[in-house]
Amino acid sequence: MPRLLNYIVAIYLNVIGIIGLIAPSRRAAMIEKRKAYQENLEAQLEDWNAHIILCVAKAEKGQG
């Protein structure tokens, strides 16, 4: 029975070690996705701001 427990612990530690090696690369990929998403949102916000400025200019032109 102790030998079986040793194998189970060894397998568990190997799995945890492999996950530890894989996790940093997944984290880097997630960071890159987040940066791309943030850049996309910032570009969309700039477009909306330009549209708002255009609408305000048209409204002021219509009133005057």
PLY file of the C-alpha trace (Angstrom):
ply
format ascii 1.0
element vertex 64
property float x
property float y
property float z
element edge 63
property int vertex1
property int vertex2
end_header
0.00 0.00 0.00
2.75 2.58 0.74
4.26 1.91 -2.72
0.90 2.71 -4.37
0.69 5.92 -2.35
4.19 6.86 -3.54
3.12 6.39 -7.17
-0.01 8.46 -6.64
1.97 11.28 -5.03
4.60 11.14 -7.80
1.94 11.33 -10.52
0.20 14.18 -8.72
3.44 16.16 -8.39
4.28 15.58 -12.06
0.86 16.78 -13.15
1.12 19.88 -10.95
4.61 20.56 -12.36
3.42 20.28 -15.95
0.49 22.58 -15.23
2.93 25.03 -13.66
5.01 25.01 -16.84
1.97 25.49 -19.09
0.26 28.18 -17.00
2.74 31.04 -17.66
2.34 30.67 -21.42
-1.44 30.68 -21.07
-1.19 33.76 -18.90
0.90 35.55 -21.52
-1.65 34.65 -24.18
-4.46 35.97 -21.99
-2.55 39.23 -21.44
-2.09 39.63 -25.20
-5.80 39.02 -25.81
-6.67 41.57 -23.15
-4.36 44.17 -24.72
-5.88 43.58 -28.16
-9.40 43.86 -26.71
-8.49 47.06 -24.89
-6.96 48.58 -28.05
-10.11 47.67 -29.97
-12.31 49.34 -27.36
-10.13 52.46 -27.35
-10.39 52.72 -31.15
-14.16 52.29 -30.95
-14.33 54.99 -28.27
-12.36 57.38 -30.49
-14.80 56.70 -33.34
-17.77 57.40 -31.08
-16.17 60.63 -29.84
-15.63 61.77 -33.43
-19.25 60.94 -34.24
-20.47 62.89 -31.21
-18.39 65.92 -32.22
-19.85 65.71 -35.73
-23.40 65.47 -34.40
-22.85 68.44 -32.08
-21.46 70.50 -34.98
-24.46 69.62 -37.15
-26.85 70.53 -34.31
-25.15 73.88 -33.77
-25.21 74.57 -37.50
-28.93 73.77 -37.63
-29.74 76.12 -34.76
-27.73 79.04 -36.15
0 1
1 2
2 3
3 4
4 5
5 6
6 7
7 8
8 9
9 10
10 11
11 12
12 13
13 14
14 15
15 16
16 17
17 18
18 19
19 20
20 21
21 22
22 23
23 24
24 25
25 26
26 27
27 28
28 29
29 30
30 31
31 32
32 33
33 34
34 35
35 36
36 37
37 38
38 39
39 40
40 41
41 42
42 43
43 44
44 45
45 46
46 47
47 48
48 49
49 50
50 51
51 52
52 53
53 54
54 55
55 56
56 57
57 58
58 59
59 60
60 61
61 62
62 63
